[in-house]
Amino acid sequence: MPHSYLINERTFLAIKPDGVQRHLIGEIIRRFEKKGFKLVGMKLMQASEDLLKEHYIALRDCPFYSHLVEYMRSGPIVAMVWQGLDVVKTAYAMIGETNPADSRPGTIQGDFCIEVSKNVIHGSDSIESARREISLWFHTDKLTCWADSTEHWIYE
């Protein structure tokens, strides 16, 4: 079995307002569960403008920044923390390219999105951004650490 610190890698995912409105929550969660990742935190919420501005701070100088914050405030978001071996890299690959036209079929973007501005899900793009984003959206004491009885069927 791999070292527990490898299995305990975490990433932040958020189903965006269009994903919630289109009733894709269950389908998206199902994909990550079937892959073998463990859900350790989840909440349905209306994100504040301050939280979103902090979340997207690296994009603050981009022309679409204000529109992005407004779009993310337009409805509820499902914020999640997933755990597993190489979860950041693998989840990002499962999501697909930011531009749905560049995403392969089988990815979330490739299967459910047409426009870049309505791309249903956000995923952390690195371990560092995952740590930062998880700390913005969740108090670590609110994440649930639990023993998954299927780990021995997933990990060597």
Backbone as CSV, one residue per row, in Angstrom:
resi,resn,N_x,N_y,N_z,CA_x,CA_y,CA_z,C_x,C_y,C_z
1,MET,0.852,-1.189,0.000,0.000,0.000,0.000,0.890,1.242,0.000
2,PRO,0.530,2.274,-0.775,1.360,3.482,-0.789,1.347,4.177,0.557
3,HIS,2.316,5.034,0.761,2.375,5.782,2.006,1.087,6.570,2.204
4,SER,0.618,6.650,3.443,-0.663,7.304,3.723,-0.668,8.772,3.331
5,TYR,0.495,9.442,3.376,0.505,10.854,2.988,0.191,11.008,1.502
6,LEU,0.478,9.991,0.691,0.132,10.041,-0.728,-1.370,9.857,-0.925
7,ILE,-1.959,8.924,-0.203,-3.392,8.682,-0.285,-4.159,9.869,0.296
8,ASN,-3.553,10.587,1.211,-4.225,11.695,1.887,-4.113,13.024,1.151
9,GLU,-3.588,13.030,-0.076,-3.571,14.259,-0.862,-5.020,14.706,-1.070
10,ARG,-5.228,16.018,-1.015,-6.577,16.566,-1.154,-6.639,17.616,-2.245
11,THR,-7.823,17.741,-2.832,-8.063,18.782,-3.812,-9.409,19.438,-3.550
12,PHE,-9.540,20.652,-4.070,-10.782,21.399,-3.964,-11.490,21.381,-5.314
13,LEU,-12.758,21.044,-5.296,-13.607,21.107,-6.483,-14.847,21.907,-6.137
14,ALA,-15.354,22.648,-7.101,-16.596,23.392,-6.897,-17.469,23.243,-8.132
15,ILE,-18.670,22.739,-7.930,-19.651,22.717,-9.007,-20.241,24.117,-9.056
16,LYS,-20.076,24.742,-10.203,-20.455,26.148,-10.377,-21.974,26.290,-10.521
17,PRO,-22.468,27.526,-10.445,-23.923,27.727,-10.505,-24.611,27.069,-11.705
18,ASP,-23.975,27.074,-12.873,-24.617,26.439,-14.031,-24.677,24.924,-13.864
19,GLY,-23.686,24.323,-13.231,-23.710,22.883,-12.959,-24.803,22.514,-11.972
20,VAL,-25.000,23.366,-10.959,-26.075,23.143,-9.981,-27.431,23.287,-10.674
21,GLN,-27.608,24.376,-11.432,-28.883,24.629,-12.105,-29.222,23.543,-13.132
22,ARG,-28.221,22.959,-13.725,-28.441,21.915,-14.734,-28.563,20.523,-14.110
23,HIS,-28.579,20.445,-12.774,-28.770,19.182,-12.047,-27.665,18.161,-12.352
24,LEU,-26.418,18.636,-12.378,-25.280,17.768,-12.663,-24.528,17.342,-11.401
25,ILE,-24.997,17.748,-10.236,-24.289,17.450,-8.982,-24.048,15.951,-8.822
26,GLY,-25.089,15.161,-8.913,-24.968,13.712,-8.712,-24.046,13.064,-9.727
27,GLU,-24.162,13.458,-10.985,-23.325,12.902,-12.051,-21.852,13.209,-11.811
28,ILE,-21.566,14.440,-11.407,-20.169,14.833,-11.165,-19.612,14.100,-9.954
29,ILE,-20.360,14.042,-8.872,-19.907,13.306,-7.686,-19.691,11.836,-8.027
30,ARG,-20.602,11.260,-8.784,-20.504,9.848,-9.169,-19.180,9.550,-9.875
31,ARG,-18.751,10.444,-10.748,-17.508,10.213,-11.491,-16.303,10.125,-10.550
32,PHE,-16.253,11.007,-9.557,-15.118,10.993,-8.635,-15.197,9.816,-7.675
33,GLU,-16.401,9.439,-7.264,-16.553,8.250,-6.412,-16.166,6.988,-7.179
34,LYS,-16.629,6.864,-8.408,-16.312,5.673,-9.203,-14.817,5.565,-9.480
35,LYS,-14.145,6.705,-9.593,-12.696,6.689,-9.802,-11.992,6.104,-8.582
36,GLY,-12.598,6.275,-7.408,-12.010,5.738,-6.180,-11.600,6.796,-5.181
37,PHE,-11.918,8.063,-5.461,-11.575,9.129,-4.524,-12.591,9.203,-3.400
38,LYS,-12.139,9.759,-2.291,-12.965,9.832,-1.079,-13.399,11.278,-0.840
39,LEU,-14.693,11.490,-0.686,-15.250,12.806,-0.376,-15.085,13.054,1.121
40,VAL,-14.390,14.144,1.478,-14.167,14.438,2.899,-14.793,15.764,3.332
41,GLY,-15.346,16.506,2.384,-16.027,17.756,2.718,-16.920,18.185,1.577
42,MET,-18.128,18.648,1.917,-19.036,19.123,0.887,-20.062,20.054,1.509
43,LYS,-20.366,21.153,0.792,-21.439,22.037,1.232,-22.028,22.768,0.038
44,LEU,-23.330,22.934,0.090,-24.055,23.733,-0.888,-24.144,25.120,-0.293
45,MET,-23.699,26.128,-1.051,-23.648,27.466,-0.466,-23.746,28.546,-1.527
46,GLN,-24.131,29.703,-1.097,-24.075,30.913,-1.914,-22.793,31.622,-1.487
47,ALA,-21.809,31.667,-2.365,-20.508,32.247,-2.014,-20.594,33.768,-1.967
48,SER,-19.903,34.344,-1.011,-19.862,35.801,-0.899,-18.932,36.388,-1.949
49,GLU,-19.134,37.635,-2.263,-18.263,38.324,-3.212,-16.824,38.349,-2.708
50,ASP,-16.651,38.588,-1.405,-15.301,38.622,-0.827,-14.587,37.273,-0.982
51,LEU,-15.299,36.186,-0.720,-14.712,34.853,-0.852,-14.303,34.601,-2.306
52,LEU,-15.170,34.946,-3.224,-14.868,34.714,-4.640,-13.715,35.578,-5.131
53,LYS,-13.667,36.813,-4.677,-12.548,37.681,-5.072,-11.230,37.124,-4.552
54,GLU,-11.238,36.597,-3.348,-10.031,35.998,-2.791,-9.678,34.701,-3.526
55,HIS,-10.692,33.907,-3.822,-10.469,32.647,-4.531,-9.812,32.894,-5.900
56,TYR,-10.307,33.889,-6.618,-9.821,34.182,-7.964,-8.825,35.342,-8.003
57,ILE,-8.138,35.604,-6.909,-7.226,36.746,-6.814,-6.150,36.740,-7.913
58,ALA,-5.691,35.580,-8.320,-4.658,35.499,-9.358,-5.164,36.003,-10.710
59,LEU,-6.474,36.073,-10.870,-7.064,36.523,-12.140,-7.562,37.962,-12.092
60,ARG,-7.281,38.669,-11.007,-7.853,40.006,-10.790,-7.517,41.022,-11.875
61,ASP,-6.425,40.822,-12.598,-6.055,41.754,-13.657,-6.579,41.333,-15.036
62,CYS,-7.280,40.224,-15.094,-7.839,39.751,-16.366,-9.134,40.495,-16.685
63,PRO,-9.417,40.723,-17.954,-10.620,41.479,-18.325,-11.935,40.794,-17.926
64,PHE,-11.912,39.483,-17.762,-13.133,38.738,-17.425,-13.360,38.567,-15.918
65,TYR,-12.459,39.092,-15.094,-12.500,38.892,-13.636,-13.854,39.277,-13.029
66,SER,-14.331,40.470,-13.292,-15.605,40.929,-12.711,-16.758,40.045,-13.152
67,HIS,-16.762,39.667,-14.428,-17.820,38.788,-14.941,-17.755,37.421,-14.245
68,LEU,-16.549,36.907,-14.026,-16.377,35.616,-13.365,-16.929,35.654,-11.943
69,VAL,-16.598,36.681,-11.193,-17.095,36.812,-9.815,-18.622,36.927,-9.828
70,GLU,-19.153,37.712,-10.738,-20.605,37.887,-10.852,-21.295,36.557,-11.192
71,TYR,-20.732,35.841,-12.143,-21.257,34.524,-12.537,-21.243,33.554,-11.354
72,MET,-20.158,33.525,-10.605,-20.062,32.609,-9.466,-21.004,32.998,-8.323
73,ARG,-21.442,34.243,-8.293,-22.404,34.715,-7.288,-23.847,34.529,-7.754
74,SER,-24.050,34.103,-8.992,-25.382,34.054,-9.580,-26.265,32.923,-9.056
75,GLY,-25.704,32.008,-8.300,-26.477,30.897,-7.765,-25.645,30.079,-6.812
76,PRO,-26.249,29.031,-6.268,-25.504,28.198,-5.317,-24.363,27.431,-5.979
77,ILE,-23.379,27.123,-5.152,-22.182,26.377,-5.546,-22.088,25.169,-4.623
78,VAL,-21.626,24.049,-5.145,-21.324,22.888,-4.308,-19.813,22.841,-4.160
79,ALA,-19.330,23.199,-2.982,-17.894,23.186,-2.672,-17.552,21.826,-2.071
80,MET,-16.459,21.234,-2.563,-16.097,19.884,-2.128,-14.593,19.738,-1.922
81,VAL,-14.239,18.820,-1.047,-12.849,18.402,-0.869,-12.815,16.901,-1.088
82,TRP,-11.936,16.486,-1.997,-11.762,15.079,-2.323,-10.345,14.666,-1.950
83,GLN,-10.190,13.392,-1.596,-8.911,12.875,-1.121,-8.555,11.606,-1.868
84,GLY,-7.253,11.425,-2.126,-6.782,10.192,-2.738,-5.407,10.363,-3.359
85,LEU,-4.881,9.290,-3.873,-3.564,9.274,-4.502,-3.596,10.102,-5.787
86,ASP,-2.713,11.085,-5.886,-2.632,11.967,-7.058,-3.969,12.608,-7.409
87,VAL,-4.770,12.924,-6.402,-6.118,13.436,-6.642,-6.116,14.783,-7.364
88,VAL,-5.142,15.646,-7.093,-5.119,16.959,-7.757,-4.941,16.772,-9.258
89,LYS,-3.914,16.052,-9.639,-3.607,15.831,-11.059,-4.730,15.058,-11.757
90,THR,-5.207,14.008,-11.124,-6.220,13.162,-11.744,-7.560,13.879,-11.871
91,ALA,-7.970,14.587,-10.825,-9.236,15.323,-10.887,-9.179,16.392,-11.971
92,TYR,-8.052,17.076,-12.064,-7.894,18.117,-13.085,-8.019,17.507,-14.486
93,ALA,-7.452,16.324,-14.678,-7.571,15.636,-15.968,-9.012,15.190,-16.220
94,MET,-9.706,14.738,-15.190,-11.099,14.313,-15.336,-12.005,15.487,-15.692
95,ILE,-11.662,16.672,-15.231,-12.449,17.872,-15.531,-12.296,18.250,-16.994
96,GLY,-11.087,18.227,-17.512,-10.842,18.605,-18.896,-10.320,20.025,-18.999
97,GLU,-10.153,20.483,-20.215,-9.620,21.813,-20.473,-10.625,22.894,-20.084
98,THR,-10.110,24.065,-19.706,-10.975,25.195,-19.351,-11.906,25.539,-20.510
99,ASN,-11.386,25.509,-21.711,-12.212,25.743,-22.893,-12.821,24.406,-23.309
100,PRO,-14.134,24.268,-23.185,-14.770,22.988,-23.508,-14.476,22.489,-24.927
101,ALA,-14.254,23.398,-25.870,-13.946,22.992,-27.245,-12.633,22.219,-27.328
102,ASP,-11.745,22.419,-26.350,-10.460,21.719,-26.317,-10.505,20.459,-25.454
103,SER,-11.655,20.182,-24.845,-11.777,19.047,-23.929,-12.210,17.785,-24.659
104,ARG,-11.628,16.691,-24.250,-11.936,15.398,-24.858,-13.264,14.856,-24.334
105,PRO,-13.987,14.111,-25.162,-15.168,13.402,-24.656,-14.757,12.505,-23.501
106,GLY,-15.620,12.383,-22.523,-15.304,11.601,-21.324,-14.886,12.470,-20.161
107,THR,-14.428,13.694,-20.447,-14.146,14.641,-19.366,-15.440,15.385,-19.037
108,ILE,-15.478,15.998,-17.875,-16.669,16.757,-17.482,-16.908,17.903,-18.458
109,GLN,-15.860,18.663,-18.772,-16.011,19.772,-19.716,-16.396,19.250,-21.100
110,GLY,-15.784,18.171,-21.530,-16.061,17.608,-22.840,-17.471,17.070,-22.976
111,ASP,-18.021,16.569,-21.881,-19.357,15.974,-21.932,-20.497,16.956,-21.671
112,PHE,-20.236,18.017,-20.884,-21.348,18.850,-20.435,-21.247,20.330,-20.793
113,CYS,-20.182,20.757,-21.427,-19.982,22.199,-21.618,-19.797,22.562,-23.081
114,ILE,-20.227,23.781,-23.410,-20.058,24.317,-24.747,-19.231,25.601,-24.705
115,GLU,-19.547,26.473,-23.759,-18.872,27.769,-23.660,-17.931,27.825,-22.468
116,VAL,-16.822,28.537,-22.636,-15.826,28.712,-21.582,-16.430,29.396,-20.357
117,SER,-17.363,30.297,-20.569,-17.932,31.051,-19.444,-18.995,30.261,-18.684
118,LYS,-19.375,29.103,-19.186,-20.330,28.219,-18.502,-19.720,26.819,-18.505
119,ASN,-18.742,26.624,-17.633,-18.003,25.358,-17.670,-18.169,24.503,-16.413
120,VAL,-19.259,24.588,-15.756,-19.837,23.770,-14.681,-18.979,23.401,-13.471
121,ILE,-17.658,23.396,-13.582,-16.854,22.936,-12.440,-15.495,23.639,-12.386
122,HIS,-15.042,23.842,-11.172,-13.685,24.345,-10.924,-12.923,23.252,-10.193
123,GLY,-11.655,23.096,-10.536,-10.785,22.185,-9.814,-9.427,22.811,-9.585
124,SER,-8.839,22.554,-8.449,-7.492,23.053,-8.154,-6.516,22.517,-9.185
125,ASP,-5.576,23.379,-9.614,-4.634,22.974,-10.653,-3.265,22.546,-10.120
126,SER,-3.071,22.636,-8.801,-1.804,22.201,-8.201,-2.055,21.887,-6.730
127,ILE,-1.102,21.208,-6.128,-1.219,20.893,-4.694,-1.246,22.183,-3.889
128,GLU,-0.438,23.149,-4.284,-0.397,24.430,-3.561,-1.728,25.160,-3.660
129,SER,-2.305,25.226,-4.866,-3.597,25.914,-4.995,-4.690,25.131,-4.275
130,ALA,-4.597,23.815,-4.259,-5.582,23.011,-3.526,-5.555,23.359,-2.041
131,ARG,-4.370,23.429,-1.461,-4.264,23.780,-0.036,-4.848,25.161,0.230
132,ARG,-4.514,26.119,-0.631,-4.998,27.485,-0.475,-6.522,27.533,-0.598
133,GLU,-7.064,26.880,-1.627,-8.502,26.916,-1.866,-9.278,26.170,-0.777
134,ILE,-8.779,25.048,-0.337,-9.450,24.312,0.740,-9.524,25.185,1.991
135,SER,-8.433,25.869,2.311,-8.431,26.717,3.519,-9.364,27.918,3.377
136,LEU,-9.607,28.380,2.152,-10.553,29.488,1.935,-12.000,29.042,2.136
137,TRP,-12.323,27.863,1.675,-13.709,27.407,1.629,-14.122,26.545,2.819
138,PHE,-13.152,25.935,3.509,-13.467,25.004,4.602,-12.557,25.256,5.802
139,HIS,-13.094,25.084,6.986,-12.276,24.992,8.194,-11.817,23.540,8.259
140,THR,-10.534,23.324,8.449,-10.024,21.948,8.412,-10.684,21.044,9.444
141,ASP,-11.146,21.597,10.554,-11.815,20.758,11.548,-13.219,20.347,11.097
142,LYS,-13.692,20.898,9.983,-15.001,20.530,9.437,-14.893,19.446,8.367
143,LEU,-13.658,19.072,7.994,-13.465,17.994,7.037,-13.543,16.666,7.780
144,THR,-14.168,15.707,7.161,-14.409,14.428,7.815,-13.361,13.410,7.390
145,CYS,-12.552,12.976,8.338,-11.578,11.926,8.089,-12.239,10.610,8.465
146,TRP,-12.345,9.725,7.516,-13.017,8.456,7.770,-12.293,7.330,7.048
147,ALA,-12.439,6.131,7.593,-11.783,4.961,7.019,-12.664,4.409,5.905
148,ASP,-12.100,4.348,4.715,-12.818,3.831,3.557,-12.525,2.336,3.443
149,SER,-13.540,1.511,3.552,-13.334,0.063,3.552,-12.929,-0.473,2.188
150,THR,-13.001,0.345,1.146,-12.616,-0.129,-0.194,-11.168,0.207,-0.554
151,GLU,-10.448,0.921,0.317,-9.089,1.332,-0.038,-8.201,0.165,-0.454
152,HIS,-8.346,-0.980,0.195,-7.496,-2.117,-0.175,-7.855,-2.688,-1.544
153,TRP,-9.006,-2.318,-2.096,-9.377,-2.730,-3.442,-8.928,-1.698,-4.496
154,ILE,-8.535,-0.515,-4.037,-8.144,0.561,-4.937,-6.635,0.768,-4.966
155,TYR,-6.009,0.672,-3.794,-4.575,0.947,-3.680,-3.789,-0.335,-3.432
156,GLU,-2.607,-0.403,-4.037,-1.697,-1.548,-3.895,-1.138,-1.585,-2.499
